[in-house]
Amino acid sequence: MQKLLKLTGLKMKKFVVYSIVISMMSPLSYAQENKGNKEAKDVKEVKEVKEVKEVKEAKELKDVKDVKEAKKESVVIPAKEKQEDILKGLDYPELQVVPRASDRLLMETQNEREYGWIAFWPYQVSSLTTLMAGNRLRGNYSESVVSDVQKKDSDNIGLAAMALGVGGLGLSVFLIRMDLYGDGFKRVKSVKVTDKRSELLRERLSEESLEKPAHLINMLTTVSVTSNLLANLAVISQANADVRNYAAIGVVASFLPWMFSNRYVDNWQKQEEYKRKIYTPLVSYDWQFVPQNKSFQPQLTMNWQF
């Protein structure tokens, strides 16, 4: 009986020990399981955050590219200070005109290659008609041209007209490829604006860059009209009736540079016009009462618009 009780007691002790061990291991395994689930959840959240961040960065990169492309296609004129006092710059119209010379130079430099051929088409048509008239003169003399010397002189006139036409076409192509505003813009761009003096220097250099091409085109216009007109008149004096029709067209075409304005000249004239409008006086006539004489006297009044 005592042995039986001892065995039963040993079994009870083992059972209690096993129960305590099992009860201690269960929370530990549960904690490990929770820890594993939590780590997996954290990894998943980190991945999601990374994905969101990558999508956001890609979107921002795309927006930056779009902005850069938009800047290339458009002309951005920097805004002036909102608190700028307009009365401070009335002594310098270069700083008050809108658009400024530097802004106009920037816009025209970016568009110069696009409108180059359009700007010089009157010169090209005039030169081409002179070239055709000179070419048609060779062998098609008037009735008054009979001797060999006279025929040789007529041929020389034709060759001179052809050379003039080819030279006019070549010069127009050269001016198109020259980028008349490009060199001036590079010089203006190198000026760093730090104060009012440097800002005024930048605007005056920009005006010079607009003025020089305009004066060059005005001079070439006069030369083109005069030379093509004289060449076609010389062809008319030496040619027969058929060739005279070509030369007559050349005479009319020689005036095309005067009939159609050139963009380089228009840009400079517009800039000068806008600058003059800053100090445009409005003159009016009215009467003023003079207390000394107790009478009204006429007077002229001038008001400036800003």
Buried (B, 14 or more C-beta within 10 A) or exposed (E): EEEEEEEEEEEEEEEEEEEEEEEEEEEEEEEEEEEEEEEEEEEEEEEEEEEEEEEEEEEEEEEEEEEEEEEEEEEEBEEEEEEEEEEEBBEBBBBBBEBBBBBBBBBBBBEBEEEBEEBBEBBBBBBBBBBBBBBBBBEBBBEEBEEEEBBEBBBEBBBBBBBBBBBBBEBBBEBBEBBBBEEBBEEBBEBEEEEEEEBBBBBBBBBBBBBBBBEBBBEBBEEBBEBBBBBBBBBBBBBBEEBBBBBBBBBEBBBBBEEEBBBBBEBBEEBBEBBEEBEEEEEEEEEEEEEEEEEEEEEEEEEEEE
